[in-house]
Amino acid sequence: MTKLVPIFIDGKKWVQLSQLTVDQAHSLKSFLPVNCFKKILFQGIELSECLDFAVYDFWYRSIQVSDQKQPLSDF
């Protein structure tokens, strides 16, 4: 899985849920409470389902670690 590059708005780093694949977005939504997602106004455009990059980064790292711990198939 490729890690998203954050967007900078008013000095904060954000990612938008729509940047993820459908499966990744579903996984992230099930991992976090709904109130973590924000609507942000940027240059007159409302960006919905934005998430603080630090929270996304934590989720991303936890997914990477769990993927590495998958047992190998038996031969």
C-alpha angles and dihedrals in degrees: 000000000000117000116236122241111234125240116228116227121169092342095308129107118235140172125203119226091227089067090069129078116260091256093049092047091051091048092049093047091052090048097054138047114256093244090069090074116083138191111230128193111219122175091335094311122111112224111200129204096022120167131199107258093230090060091046090048091053091050091046093051092047091051091049092051093048091049090053091052093057108124118247115248117260116254 
